[in-house]
């Protein structure tokens, strides 16, 4: 899958984000501004989080289970072919004097905007 295909998918997933999922994210501290800035979306069964590399290329999506899904499916998966990457690495460009290392992408997302300290997390497969 090409980077352009993934970018097109990210835009579609973001447009398809249901209000109920947006409300769930806001309840977790992820604002509309952060949802839009990070193109957080919905692929029909999972919340999608685009993962970019340091060159700004979209590499893959982390996908979070639907909060209403009570199955034993994995909470988070990576598609396609996820690998370790820093989510929020762009917060480190200015070499801040303080950073917050977060457990997951949602935790890092709600700290994305000022006045919070810059945050990042490592993606996992």
N, C-alpha and C positions, 0 to 999 in steps of 0.2 A: 504494500500500500504506500503510495507516495505522500509526501508532506502536504501537497495541495489537496489530495483527497481527504486527509485527516483534518485539514483546516476547514474544508467544506462541511465535513461531518460535525465538527465542533460548532459551527454556525447553526446547522440544522438542529443539533441536540439542544443548543442554547435557546433557540426559538421555540422548541417543543417542551420546555420546562413548565410543568403544570404549576398552577398557583398553590396547590396543596403542598408540593415539594418545596417551592419557594418559601412558604410559611414555615415548614419544618426547618429549613436551613436558617431562616431568621431566628427561630427559636433556639438554635444552636449558636447564635451570635454572628452568623454570616449575613452581612447587610446586602441589600439590593445592589448597592454600588460594587461590592466585592464580587457578588454573583455575576454581574455584567462585565466587570473588569477581567475576571478570570474565565469567562465563557463557561461557567458551570451549567450543565445541561441535563437532559433526560433522553435516554435511548429507547424508552418504552417499558423498561423493567428495572433500570438502574440509573442512579445519579452519576453523571459523567464529569470528570475533572481532567481537562487537558493538561498534559505534562510536557513542558518545553525544555529544550537544552539551553546551554549558555549562548548559543548562536541564535536563539529565538525560533528554532525549528520545532514544530509539534512532533513529538516522538511517539506518544501513546496516550491512552486514557486510563486513569484509575477510575474504577467504577464501584460505587458504594451501593450496597443492597437497599432496596426500597424499605423505608422505615416500617411500612405496613406488612412486609414479607415476614411471615413467621416460620418459614422453612429453615432447614439447617444449612442453607447455601452459604458460601463464604461471605463474610461481611464486606470485604474489599477484594477486587480482582484487577489485574492489569490486562489491557487489550490494545492493540496487538503486541505481542512480544515485549512486555514490560521488563524493565531492568532498573537497577539502582540509579537514581537521579535525585538531585536536590530540588525540592519544590519550594519556591520562594527564594531561589538563589539570587534573583535580581535585587533582593533586599540587602545583599552583601556588597554590592558594587561600590557603594559610597564608603565602605570600610567603617561601619559604625563602631562606637566604643562599647556598645552593649548589644547583645542579640538574645533571642529566646529560641531555644531548640524545642520543637514541638513533637508530640507523638504522631500526629497524622495531619493530612491535608486540611481537614475542616478546622482543626485546632489552629493551624498556622494561618488559615484564611481569615479568621475573625480578628486576628492581630495585624492584618495586612495594612491597614490605614493608620496614619498618625491619629492620636499621639502615642500609640503603642510603640514599644521597641521593635526593631526589625526582627522578623521571625522566619524560620525555615524548617523543613522536615525532610527526611530521606524517604523516598518512595521505596517500596519493596515489591517483590513479585508476588 
